[in-house]
Amino acid sequence: MRKKIIIGNWKMNKTPSEVKKFFDEFKNKKIEFRSNMIYGIAAPSCDLYYAVNERPNDNFVISSQDISKHLSGAYTGEISALMLKEMGVNYAIVGHSERRTYHKETDSDINAKAKTALENGIVPIICVGETLQEYESGISKQVVEKQVKECVKDLDLSKIVIAYEPVWAIGTGKTATNDYAQEMCKFIRSLTSNETLIQYGGSVTPESIDELLNQPDVDGALVGGASLKVDSFISLIEKK
């Protein structure tokens, strides 16, 4: 049985002192976690050291929001797998739509980053998804198929996570229906493996998480705004 995986993507939010405050509050809560689940947050690079050291337990995973395809060198502003590994970071988001849009990352770039992550014991969370224009044009599956095939080329499909995030649903308040999320995640599974963990992302809330996780091919969620506050994050990961 595949595990569920819920990761909160903090994006460019929280200073180191706010990270400590978040985890101090988290540690004071009594939580019965969902069974067979991986859970954690993706913090900004400057917060990762603090997040690893302040996390409430060893089961709470810490992810970076990006990773370089290079291990070292003259690459100003990037963060390497070696740096992440030494800090105790065990996951890395690659190819988020905001990186694709603002930093012009290509599927080839994302594949190289994912490969470097895996080679250094870090699990890549590979983001794919269509824009509103592509969705309305009826070419969602063609777009996602191209992204998936190019991003996972030559990777061990049992050791990666894919986050399906329809771009039109990220931070807009819009969300795909559960049926649509299931349809697209099932389609991605047909392109990958039954062992591949596939998340849905896009305006996920504590109110929508249970029905979403009940879909047979949705293995979890990559969550934005709802992960920034302790109570709402706990509502995502606690057993109901």
Protein Blocks (a to p, Z undefined) as FASTA:
>chain_A
ZZddddddekjghifklmmmmmmmmmmpccdddehiacdddddfklmmmmmmmpmbfklc
cddfbdcfbfbdjdehiacfklmmmnopabdcehiaklmmmnopafklmmmmmmmmmmno
pacdddedddfklmmnopmmmmmmmmmmmmmgoiafklcccddddfklgonlpacdfklm
mmmmmmmmmmmcfklccddeehiafklmmmmmmpmklgbdcdfklmmpmklmmmmmpcZZ
